[in-house]
Amino acid sequence: MIQVETVWLFVLPVLFGLGWLASRWDLRLENRMDERERMRQQRSTFKGLSLLLNEQPDQAIEALVKIAQLDPETIDLHFALGNLFRRRGETERAIRVHQHLANRDDLRSRDRDHAAYELGRDFLRAGLLDRAEASLNRVGDGKFAVPAKESLLEMYQIERDWKKAIIAATELQTLQGKSHHTEIAQFHCELGQEALRRKDLVEVEQSIDRALQTVPNHARALILQGDYFVAMGRPVQAIEVWSMVAKSHPAYMHLLADRWMSAHAVLDKSEAGLDRLNELLQTQGSGELLDIVHKHITQLQGPKAAELMLQVVMQHTPSLTALCKLAETRLVLAEADGSEDRIADLQATLGLLKQRTTTLARYTCGNCGFRARRFYWQCPGCNHWEAYSPRRSEGAESSGPSM
């Protein structure tokens, strides 16, 4: 009995030592396997990046998908894949990737917010605006709160849902500590414009008041307020409001000059209204206002008075537009006199001038350089508000597209 116990005293330490060595060996094998797996993932990652750099996106996606399948915990890689799918126009695949992440309960709140934001952008790209709104509203108050609100604001403007746009812009002001008063005033003006078309004059008045509270003396709000007074049958008040525009924002007078003349005509004061517009040509003689003043002077006072006005304009603010109008007026006078040679000369000159002014006269966005024949409060190119100069340029250069 004593001999057996003595044997176990020798055997047990040996067994314990062998077990310890076996566990260490298993651990080394496991570490080697993990290391090989990491190396394989790294090689696959580098391969995917190399393919991307070599502009082989299809092969790159295949390589990166394999890595994501091998290790589902690679969150950043999933985000990279989703964004890559979206940039390539494969919106459905991007939605599946980001939807999978957004529905995972084991992720940190920051990663879930990131996934909800990216998923909202996928839905926006796909034109699924309702689902985009729901996804973007799931984003919390962390890092992605501001870009999510910016995306919502962009979406509401696309939908022309100005009331929600006002709410989103107001929330952005709080999050960013940055003013969005210009956009908010424009949103109120858009609501007022829509109400005016519906002849809902109560809502028009409320929208104008809110726009002016947001940005006092706002040019578009004052123009709209004059339209409201005209709709109410109060041309005197309309002229008073538009006189504020003429004083504070003279460059915008071409937007309301015809309505200005109509309001004066109702009061039998067309000459007085025309005289005020004519005064503005001292500083606004190179834009669209010149076309309108020329039209009304020709109608009220005749082509000779229009010619004299244009000669004055050419002295202080010469432009191709004024020269074209001058040739047009002189052609009318020549046709009245019956001078065939002069008519032929003026027709040739006028044809060349019209071709040049039609090609060059544009409103230009100060943000993206987008050029257009008509004035926009919101640039069609970059969607910035009040980026268009109210003055029509005649320059040939452009940093953006035209329309």
Secondary structure, 3 states (H helix, E strand, C coil): CHHHHHHHHHHHHHHHHHHHHHHHHHHHHHHHHHHHHHHHHHHHHHHHHHHHHCCCHHHHHHHHHHHHHHCCCCHHHHHHHHHHHHHCCCHHHHHHHHHHHHCCCCCCHHHHHHHHHHHHHHHHHHCCHHHHHHHHCCCCCCCCHHHHHHHHHHHHHHHCCHHHHHHHHHHHHHHHCCCCHHHHHHHHHHHHHHHHHHCCHHHHHHHHHHHHHHCCCCHHHHHHHHHHHHHCCCHHHHHHHHHHHHHHCHHHHHHCHHHHHHHHHHCCCHHHHHHHHHHHHHHHCCCHHHHHHHHHHHHHHCHHHHHHHHHHHHHHCCCHHHHHHHHHHHHHHHHHHCCHHHHHHHHHHHHHHHHHHHHHCEEEECCCCCEECCCCCECCCCCCECCECCCCECCCCCCCCEC
